[in-house]
Structure formats: C-alpha cells, structure tokens
Amino acid sequence: MLAVFHKEVAEGPAELHAQGPMVAADGAHGRDLITAFRQGNPQAVIVSFDSENAVAYTLERQNLLKPRSFGSVDNIFTIFEGTLDNLAQLRLQYGLGKSVTDQMLCLEVYRVLRDRAPYPADQAVGHLKGGFAFITFDNSSKTIFVASDSEGRVPLWWGTTSDGSLAFADDPELLSGCGKSMAPFPPGCFFTSMGGLRSHENPTNVMKPVTRVDSAGDIRPSMFKVDSQQSIKPSLPKVGSDVDMYFPYGQ
C-alpha cells in the first residue's frame, strides 16, 4: 500500500529529511511515486484526490496473514493492512454491526476522534489489538491519521519527496523515489496532520529522533523512539474547548 500527501496536508518532522553532500536535490516528486506504483502494479486500485494527494493498494503479492483492505465513507478513506484481534469487542464498544470489517472499524475510530472531541487519540489507537497499520485521509478537512501496532507486526515506512510531500508505504521499495529521506515508521505510534508524531503507549512523552550517519557521511533520516526523560507540556485549553492535545481537529 502507498499513500502520498502534499506538504500542505501533512508535513513530516524535519529529522525525516536526509542531509549531506551525497543527498540528491532532484529526487522524485510525490506524484512520481504514484506513477511508479501504477506502472509496477497494473491491477492496483488508486484513488487520486487531486494532482498532489493519493492512496493506492493492490491485493497482489500480499501476505495472507496480513491482508490489505480499503474502505471509505463520508469522504473519508482508509487503507488497512493486518488484522484486529479484538474486532468483535471493538464492534460492541463503538456500537457497530457484525458486518463491520477491520478497515471500517478504523474509519469509525477516526470519525469518533473528529466529531466527539476531546476523545484521546492515544486511547482510541491503544484499544486496537493485533498486527496492523492503517492510513486514513479525510478529504473534506484535508487531514491524515496514520497508526501502527505496538510490536511492528505490520511494517510501515515513511519518507519525504523532493517537493516536500509526505509518503507512507508497507514496502520501502515503494519509497525509493524519496532517496535517503525515508525511515521505518516507529511501532506503537500514530501521526496526525496537526498533532504530529505521538506514541499511543506513552502519549505524554516526547518522541526523540536518533540520528544516523551512513558510510558516505550523509545524515540519514532519524529513527524515533520515546524519550522517557522528557514529557509533553501542552498549553491548557479553555474550559469547554473541543481541542484535544493529540488530535486537535475539533468539529
């Protein structure tokens, strides 16, 4: 699966950009990643929202234990890979029918976060048990919500293109156009357009970049891990505010 978003929709952390004399300045643009995916996967499903934002997936060459699926409702789109071990329990929790699938459950989680704020995003993602990674795009508000399971059972990668687009994929080869500006998405974390990268296991702690230097002397995109010594210090919202510190979309 692959998703590409213009920098006006979502901008990754600065540490995701490679730096150094051997880093090419003329790499691929976001749309080039989608074009390459289409050429390599003629049977792929590609949903383009405009010339800069798109999600894509294929059922070919997928791991049967980590199936890919796609769903949409009310102009919200989700690509899901993996399985939720507690899907039956989550259906009851969210008041959903037995026909609701993994990706539809994740769509409902997003809608709850968006429409019933302040509901903590870390709790919502933390309730999901299993091996999974999903990418949700709200085409109405132009916002994204991306998350992975705590153990990294479904690998997810992210990177930035030369035009500043932010891309996510389950295969690092799909992000080869990002050059050296790509890294594994940290397990147990979620990313939102406005809230940035957070851990759903340790939501009050800062995510710390760990710098890597390759053999050419280039600074590679950082791996991120929870900084147990540094906590997030959000400003207190006004009484009655609908703002959530991790998912500050409101209504």
N, C-alpha and C positions, 0 to 999 in steps of 0.2 A: 504494500500500500504506500501511497505517496500523497502528500499534501503540500501545497506551496501557497504562501500568503505574502502579499505586498507589505512593505515596512510600515505603511500607514495602518494596516490591520494589526500587525504584531511585529515587534522588534525584539530580537533575542538579546541576551546580555552581551556587553562589549567583549567579554572574555571568550565568546564563541568565534571571534574573528582571529584568524591566524595573522601573525606579523613576522616580518623578516625579509631579507633581500631575495630569498628564493620563492616568495609568495607571489603568484601571478596576479596582475591587476586586471587582466582581461578575461576573467573566467566567465562561466555561464550566467545568464540571467534566469530569473525564476521560471519564465515561460519555456526556457530551453530544457529544463528538467522534465516538464510535462511532455514536450515534443519527443524527447528521447524515450520516455516511458511508453508513449503511444507507438513509436516505431519498434520498440522491443517487445511490445505486448499488443498485437493487433486486435485481440479479443477483449481488451481491457474496457472497463467502464470508467469514463472520465466525465466529471461534472465541472464545467467551467462557468464560473460566476461572472467573470469579465476577463479581460486580457491579462490580468495580474494574479488572480486567485482561482485555485482549482484543487479538487481532490480526485484521486484515481485509485483504482484497485483492480486486481484480477484474481480469479479463482484458480488459475493455472499455477502449478508448482507450489501449492500451499501445503503446509503441514496439517494433516488431518486432525491432529491433536490441538492445533492452533488455527482453527478455521477463520477466514476473513468474512465479514458481512458488512452490509451497508444499509442505512435507513435514513428516512427524512420525514419531517412533519413540521408544519407551520414555518417553512423556510429555514429550518434547522437541519443540518446534515451531519451524520456521524459515520465514520469508518471504524470498525471494531475488529480486533484480532485476538483470539483466545477464547476462553470460557469463564463464566462466573460460576463458582462452585455453590454459591448461596442464592442462585437466581430465584428459587421458589420463595425463600424468605423475603427477598427484596420486593417481589411482586406484592406480597402481603403488606409490607411496610409502606409501599407507595400506592397501595390501593389499585393495583393493575390486574388484568385478567391473565389466565394461564397461557394464553397465546402469545404474550409479550416475550420477545427474544432478548438476547444479550444487548444488542445494539439499540433496541427500542428502550430498554431499561436505562441505558446511558443517556439517551435523549431526554427521558423523563427526569433524570437526575439534574441535567443542565437546566431544564425548564423550572424545576423547583428552586434551584440556586438563583436563577434570573428573576423569577416572579414572586418568590416568597422570602426575599432577603429581609433581615440578615440571618441566613442559614449558613453555618460554617462550611465552606467548601472542603476543608480537610476532613471533616466528619463524614460528609457525603461520599467522598472518594474512599475514605478509610473503611466504610461499610462494605465496599466491594471486595469480595474474597475470591481468589483464584489466580489464574495466569492471564493477564490481559494488557492490552494497550489500546487506547482509542483517541481519535482526533475528532472534535466537534467544531463545526463552523456555523455561526449564526449569521446568515446572510442579511438579516434585517438590521442588526446592530453592528455588523462587521467586526465580530469578536470571535476569539477561538478559546477552546478549553481542551487541553491535552493532558493525559494522565497515563501512568504505567503502574503495574503491580509492585508490591514491596520487594519481591525477590528477583525481579527482572526476568521472569519466566518467558515473557514475550519481549525480545529485544526491540528497542526503539532508538533511532538515531535522529539527530537534528543538525542543521547546518545553515549557513548564510551564503547567499549567492553574491555575485559582484555588484548587483543593483540593490543589495540590502534586503532582498526577500528572505523570509524565514521558511525553511523546509523541514518536513518530518518524513521519515520512511522506516519501514521494517527491515530494509536491506541497505547497508552502506553503499553498495554499488549504485543505487538509485540516486545517491547524493554525490556521485563522483564529480559532477559539474561544480560543486562547491570547493573543489580542490582540497586544500588543507584546512579550510574553515568548516569542519564538521567534527562531531564527537558523539559518543553514546549519550542518550538521554538518561539522566540519573534515575534508577529504580526508586519506587516509593515516592515519586514526586508528581506534581501537576503544574501546568503552566497556563496562565490566562493572559489575555491581551493587556489588561490593566494592572493585574496583580503580580505579573512576572512569575518567576520560578519559586515554588514552595515545596516543602516536604509535607506529605499528609500524615506521616508518622511523628514528625517533630515540627509542628506548624509554627511554633513560637521562636524557632531558631533560624538564624540566617543560613543561607546556602553559600558555602565558601568555595571559590574557584581554586583549583590546584593546577598551577602552571606546568606545562610540559614543553621541553625543548628537544627537537629532533636532531638527527645527525648533521643536517645542513645548517643548524644554528637558528632555525626558524622557531618562533614561539607558537606552538600548536594550541588549538582551542582547548580551553580548560575542562577538566573533569570537575564536576561539582559534588560536594559532599556537605553533610550537615555540620555546621560549626557549633559544637556543644558549649563553647565558651561565650558565644555572642547571641543575644536574643533580639528579636524584632521589637522595636519600640514605636508602635503606631501612635499617631495623634488620636485622642479620644473623640469619637463622633458626637455630634449634638444629640441631646435627648430626643428620641422619636425619629432619628435618622434611619434611612433604609440602607446605609452604607455598611458593607461587610469588608473587613480589612483584607480578606483573602480573595474575595470575589466581588469587587466594588462596582457592580453594574446597576444595582437598584432596579427600578421598574421603568 
